[in-house]
């Protein structure tokens, strides 16, 4: 084994040992967000894995890192997006740590492989590339979270649109302002309706108006349409205004906005395929055309 390969293996072992030492010296408590959700029974968006009572080691490491860097300049935590998809800060920073480690170690692994083949690369260059790759990979979970939150927000908007239609039908049957918001929430079974049901239940226990709970849902999910419905129904509860036509109009406008957003996403997806398809066509053209051109010029 070459000295370079030996140095890389020793460095990898020291890095793994340092990670285990930091993990044992700085254990973190349970994530606050999932604990509060279990305490209050707040439903979250569908998650890709099961939540255990004790968070995984990677989540605990993410909590420790988040606690130390959350006040640094330029460090922002997307709390609304995390609440929307039902993830904790520790899970986000745990994913960021994992991506950073992958970006940091991949260049060293590549250097080790080529070193075993007899090709020497400068260690400094490998370390610099690893730091740059790790810094870039650090932000990948943020982009993934933003995409998941955008999908969940679109799903929440569709659910609120259906909720507005149900509220309008409830209102036309001469229901009161409180029942106009509470009864439609009992119809749905999705995660958005479950959150609305939980918020309405808390409002009833606190003897607060139902539309205040809907405003809270609007703030939690970052869906302004829910606040619009709350404003419409609150006008009926305070002034006795007729709101059936207003609710139907808001539901129709939500449907139009959703259709426009779907069309925009479809157009963006189509445009994103232009560059890969063009490059693939150029590669195929060179692959099949080069032998013929080379034969012509060789004659």
DACORJO-V565601 format. One record per residue. N is the residue number from 0. RES is the residue in one letter. SS is DSSP state (H for helix, E for strand, - for the rest). PHI is phi in whole degrees, 0 to 359 (999 if undefined). BURIAL is b if it has 16 or more other ideal C-beta (glycine too) atoms within 10 Angstrom, else e. Layout:
N | RES | SS | PHI | BURIAL
N | RES | SS | PHI | BURIAL
//
This chain:
0 | X | - | 999 | e
1 | X | - | 288 | e
2 | X | H | 300 | e
3 | X | H | 295 | b
4 | X | H | 296 | e
5 | X | H | 297 | e
6 | X | H | 295 | e
7 | X | H | 294 | b
8 | X | H | 294 | e
9 | X | H | 296 | e
10 | X | H | 296 | e
11 | X | H | 296 | e
12 | X | H | 295 | e
13 | X | H | 295 | e
14 | X | H | 296 | e
15 | X | H | 296 | e
16 | X | H | 296 | e
17 | X | H | 296 | e
18 | X | H | 297 | e
19 | X | H | 295 | e
20 | X | H | 294 | e
21 | X | H | 295 | e
22 | X | H | 296 | e
23 | X | H | 280 | e
24 | X | H | 281 | e
25 | X | - | 235 | e
26 | X | - | 289 | e
27 | X | - | 247 | b
28 | X | - | 282 | e
29 | X | - | 295 | b
30 | X | - | 296 | b
31 | X | H | 290 | e
32 | X | H | 300 | b
33 | X | H | 300 | b
34 | X | H | 295 | e
35 | X | H | 293 | e
36 | X | H | 296 | b
37 | X | H | 292 | e
38 | X | H | 291 | e
39 | X | H | 264 | e
40 | X | - | 71 | e
41 | X | - | 280 | b
42 | X | - | 283 | b
43 | X | - | 242 | b
44 | X | - | 296 | b
45 | X | - | 304 | e
46 | X | - | 248 | e
47 | X | - | 274 | e
48 | X | - | 212 | e
49 | X | - | 277 | e
50 | X | - | 262 | b
51 | X | - | 270 | e
52 | X | - | 297 | e
53 | X | - | 256 | e
54 | X | - | 294 | b
55 | X | - | 297 | e
56 | X | H | 298 | e
57 | X | H | 295 | b
58 | X | H | 292 | b
59 | X | H | 295 | b
60 | X | H | 295 | b
61 | X | H | 296 | b
62 | X | H | 298 | b
63 | X | H | 295 | b
64 | X | H | 293 | b
65 | X | H | 298 | b
66 | X | H | 295 | e
67 | X | H | 268 | e
68 | X | H | 248 | e
69 | X | - | 293 | e
70 | X | - | 261 | e
71 | X | - | 289 | e
72 | X | - | 297 | e
73 | X | - | 87 | e
74 | X | - | 265 | e
75 | X | - | 237 | e
76 | X | - | 251 | e
77 | X | - | 285 | b
78 | X | H | 297 | e
79 | X | H | 297 | e
80 | X | H | 295 | b
81 | X | H | 295 | b
82 | X | H | 296 | b
83 | X | H | 293 | b
84 | X | H | 267 | b
85 | X | - | 76 | b
86 | X | - | 247 | b
87 | X | - | 260 | b
88 | X | H | 296 | b
89 | X | H | 297 | b
90 | X | H | 294 | b
91 | X | H | 296 | b
92 | X | H | 287 | b
93 | X | H | 296 | b
94 | X | H | 295 | b
95 | X | H | 295 | b
96 | X | H | 298 | b
97 | X | H | 297 | b
98 | X | H | 295 | b
99 | X | H | 297 | b
100 | X | H | 296 | b
101 | X | H | 297 | e
102 | X | H | 296 | b
103 | X | H | 286 | b
104 | X | H | 269 | b
105 | X | H | 300 | b
106 | X | H | 299 | b
107 | X | H | 293 | b
108 | X | H | 296 | e
109 | X | H | 298 | e
110 | X | H | 297 | b
111 | X | H | 296 | b
112 | X | H | 295 | e
113 | X | H | 289 | e
114 | X | H | 293 | b
115 | X | H | 294 | e
116 | X | - | 275 | e
117 | X | - | 98 | e
118 | X | - | 260 | e
119 | X | - | 260 | e
120 | X | - | 241 | b
121 | X | - | 297 | e
122 | X | H | 295 | e
123 | X | H | 297 | e
124 | X | H | 296 | e
125 | X | H | 297 | b
126 | X | H | 294 | e
127 | X | H | 295 | e
128 | X | H | 296 | b
129 | X | H | 296 | b
130 | X | H | 295 | e
131 | X | H | 294 | e
132 | X | H | 295 | b
133 | X | H | 296 | b
134 | X | H | 296 | e
135 | X | H | 290 | e
136 | X | H | 291 | b
137 | X | H | 301 | b
138 | X | - | 266 | e
139 | X | H | 297 | b
140 | X | H | 300 | b
141 | X | H | 296 | b
142 | X | H | 294 | e
143 | X | H | 295 | e
144 | X | H | 296 | b
145 | X | H | 298 | e
146 | X | H | 293 | e
147 | X | H | 296 | b
148 | X | H | 294 | b
149 | X | H | 295 | e
150 | X | H | 295 | e
151 | X | H | 295 | b
152 | X | H | 293 | b
153 | X | H | 296 | e
154 | X | H | 296 | b
155 | X | H | 294 | b
156 | X | H | 296 | b
157 | X | H | 297 | e
158 | X | H | 294 | b
159 | X | H | 294 | b
160 | X | H | 298 | b
161 | X | H | 296 | b
162 | X | H | 297 | b
163 | X | H | 295 | b
164 | X | H | 297 | b
165 | X | H | 295 | b
166 | X | H | 295 | b
167 | X | H | 295 | b
168 | X | H | 294 | b
169 | X | H | 293 | b
170 | X | H | 290 | b
171 | X | H | 292 | e
172 | X | - | 270 | e
173 | X | - | 68 | e
174 | X | - | 282 | b
175 | X | - | 286 | e
176 | X | H | 297 | b
177 | X | H | 294 | b
178 | X | H | 293 | e
179 | X | H | 299 | b
180 | X | H | 263 | b
181 | X | H | 278 | b
182 | X | H | 294 | e
183 | X | H | 298 | b
184 | X | H | 293 | b
185 | X | - | 281 | e
186 | X | - | 280 | e
187 | X | - | 281 | b
188 | X | - | 234 | e
189 | X | - | 285 | b
190 | X | H | 293 | b
191 | X | H | 292 | b
192 | X | H | 295 | b
193 | X | H | 295 | b
194 | X | H | 293 | b
195 | X | H | 296 | b
196 | X | H | 300 | b
197 | X | H | 295 | b
198 | X | H | 294 | b
199 | X | H | 294 | b
200 | X | H | 295 | e
201 | X | H | 297 | b
202 | X | H | 296 | b
203 | X | H | 294 | e
204 | X | H | 294 | e
205 | X | - | 274 | e
206 | X | - | 57 | e
207 | X | - | 254 | e
208 | X | - | 298 | b
209 | X | H | 295 | b
210 | X | H | 291 | b
211 | X | H | 292 | e
212 | X | H | 296 | b
213 | X | H | 292 | b
214 | X | H | 294 | b
215 | X | H | 295 | b
216 | X | H | 297 | b
217 | X | H | 300 | b
218 | X | H | 288 | e
219 | X | H | 292 | b
220 | X | H | 270 | b
221 | X | - | 58 | b
222 | X | - | 240 | b
223 | X | H | 299 | e
224 | X | H | 298 | b
225 | X | H | 296 | b
226 | X | H | 293 | b
227 | X | H | 297 | b
228 | X | H | 296 | b
229 | X | H | 299 | b
230 | X | H | 295 | b
231 | X | H | 295 | b
232 | X | H | 289 | b
233 | X | H | 295 | b
234 | X | H | 294 | b
235 | X | H | 287 | b
236 | X | H | 286 | b
237 | X | H | 258 | e
238 | X | H | 251 | e
239 | X | - | 72 | e
240 | X | - | 286 | e
241 | X | - | 280 | e
242 | X | - | 238 | b
243 | X | H | 300 | b
244 | X | H | 296 | e
245 | X | H | 292 | b
246 | X | H | 296 | b
247 | X | H | 297 | b
248 | X | H | 296 | e
249 | X | H | 292 | b
250 | X | H | 296 | b
251 | X | H | 294 | e
252 | X | H | 293 | e
253 | X | H | 296 | b
254 | X | H | 297 | b
255 | X | H | 295 | e
256 | X | H | 296 | e
257 | X | H | 294 | e
258 | X | H | 296 | e
259 | X | H | 295 | e
260 | X | H | 295 | e
261 | X | H | 298 | e
262 | X | H | 295 | e
263 | X | H | 295 | e
264 | X | H | 294 | e
265 | X | H | 295 | e
266 | X | H | 295 | e
267 | X | H | 295 | e
268 | X | H | 295 | e
269 | X | H | 294 | e
270 | X | H | 292 | e
271 | X | H | 291 | e
272 | X | H | 273 | e
273 | X | H | 295 | e
274 | X | H | 295 | e
275 | X | H | 300 | e
276 | X | H | 294 | e
277 | X | H | 296 | e
278 | X | H | 296 | e
279 | X | H | 297 | e
280 | X | H | 297 | e
281 | X | H | 294 | e
282 | X | H | 297 | e
283 | X | H | 296 | e
284 | X | H | 297 | e
285 | X | H | 293 | e
286 | X | H | 297 | e
287 | X | H | 271 | e
288 | X | H | 271 | e
289 | X | H | 298 | e
290 | X | H | 301 | e
291 | X | H | 294 | e
292 | X | H | 294 | e
293 | X | H | 297 | e
294 | X | H | 292 | e
295 | X | H | 297 | e
296 | X | H | 283 | e
297 | X | H | 276 | e
298 | X | - | 284 | e
//
